[in-house]
Amino acid sequence: MHNAEILIPILVPLGAFAMIFGIIYLRTRENMAMIEKGMNPKRYANLPAPFRSLKTGLLFLGAGLGLLLAFIISKNMGGHDNEAIYFSLIAIGGGLGLVGSYAMEKKEYDNTREYQNQRDYQHTRETTVTRNQEV
């Protein structure tokens, strides 16, 4: 145990440096690959993620409900605490929140896609009618 106490002040800063270096290195490689393909990396840098807050909110909501359910189950089972219930129900609740987020995002995507298809169909139809009238 005594040797581990000596290694901690060395390994923690070394690990933090390696993590930061890795992130910067991978971001630079990604930007270089985009430039090689003729893309502008700055254009894609700050694109908004429209459903990120929904996903985060549903994840925390599910995890919170899982924690509440675990607490209720733990209190009603008798005097002993079972830590596995807490971890499993937090994971189940968070997973259900992410599945709910996916369902909402997919529904919105399908509605948007259907609207675009209808608009494209109307535009094609109007163009065809105009061409037929000219002939």
N, C-alpha and C positions, 0 to 999 in steps of 0.2 A: 504494500500500500504506500509505503514511503516514496517509492520511485514514481508512482503515478502523480503525486503532488508536485514533483519536479517537472514532469512533462507537460502539465496543463498550461503553465504560462508560456511555454514554447509552442505547443500545438494549436492553441486557440488563435493567436494572431496569424500563424502560418496558414491555418485553414481559412480564415477570413480573407487573407490576401489571395489565396488560390481561388476562392469563390469569386471575388471581384475581378480578378484577372481573367478567369474563365468567361464570365458574363461579357466583359468588354471584348475579348477575343472573338467570341461567337457572334456578337453583334457586328463587329467589323467584317468578319467573313460573310455574314448575311448581306451586308451592304455591298461588298465587293461583288458577290454573285448577282445581285440586282443590277449593278452598274454594267457587268458583263452582258447581261441580257437586254440592256438598253432601257432599263427602268430607272425611275428617279426614286432613290430611297427616302428622300424627305417627304415625298407625296404620301407614302404609306406609314410614316412615323407616328402621326397623331390622329389616326382615324378613330372616330367615336365607336364605341361598342354599345349598340343601342339596348341590349338586354342584360348588360353586366350587372346593373343594380338590381334588376329583377332576380337574376340568378343568385346573387349574394344574399339578397333579402330572403328568398325562399330557402336557401341553404341554412341560414341562421335560424329562421323560423322552424324548420324541420328539426334542427339540432336542439333548439330550446324545447320544443314539444317532446322530443325524445327524452331529454333530461327530466322534464316534468313527469312524464309517464314512468320513467325509471324510479324517480323519487316516490311516486305514489305506490308502485308495485313493491318497492323495498320496504316501505312503512307498513304495508298490509300483509307482508309475508311473515311477520314475526320479528323478533328483536335483532336478528343478525343482518349485517350489511353484505351485499353481494356486489362487488365492484364490476364484475363482468356485465351485469345488467345495465349499468350506466354507460359503459363504453359501447356496448352493442346497440342500445336504443338511440344513442346520439348518432351513431353511424347510420342506422336505419332511417331515422328522421331526416338527417342531412341528405341521404340518398333519395328519399321520397321527395324532398324539396327540389333537388336537381332534376328528377324525372318530371315533376310538375312544371318546372321552368322550361324544360325541353318541349313538353306538350304545348305550352303557351306560345313559345317561339315558332314551333312548326305550324301551328294554326295560323299565326300571323303571316308567316312566310307563304303558306298555301293561299291565303286570302289575297295577298299582294300579287302573287303569281297569277292567280285566276283573273284578277282585275287587269293585269298587264296583257294577258292573252286575249281578253275580250276587247281591249282597246286596240291591240294589233289587228284583230279580226275585223273590227269596224273600219280601221284605216285601210286595210287591204280591200275590203268590200267597196268603200267609197272611191278608192283609186280605180278599181275595176269598172264601176259604174261610170265614172268620168271618162275613162278611155273608150268605153262602148258608145257613149254619147258623141264623142269626137268622130268616130268612124262612121 
